[in-house]
Amino acid sequence: MKHALIFAVSSFATGATAGHELDDRDVINGQSLYAEECASCHGENLEGQPNWRTPDANGVLPAPPHDASGHTWHHDNQLLFEYTRIGGEEALAARGVTGFASGMPGFGNALADGEIWDILAYIQSTWPDRVKVMQAGRNLPHD
């Protein structure tokens, strides 16, 4: 029953421009893949690395949390997918953002697109409803 609520919120969150890429995803598979591929940097409990807001000597920010305390939910689903698939700097450059030193590598060679969506659905499933609603607004068309 818990997953039914998650999918209902996800359906709203993926609205008009984002399609329905997080609908009916395998959240359990996403949790397992997150543990295998993401937790070493972003934390077993999505807590991120210490001092994630402070760049290192090379200007690269540590891995941020993916829980409600982080900024993952500030981004639309498609950017989160691109960030994961092709890497942070490349995903931002594709949107015209340059000069941001991201330590996020691309996982497109290690994970299938569907696996990336499962991971993102798992991450989103952990957010409180108020955060899901705020993130949903990132996926809607803007005039």
Secondary structure, DSSP 8 states (H G I E B T S, - for coil): -HHHHHHHHHHHHT-TTTTTTTTT--HHHHHHHHHHHTHHHH-TTS---TTTTS--TTS-------STTSSGGGS-HHHHHHHHHH-HHHHHHHTT--S--------TTTS-HHHHHHHHHHHHHTS-HHHHHHHHGGGS---
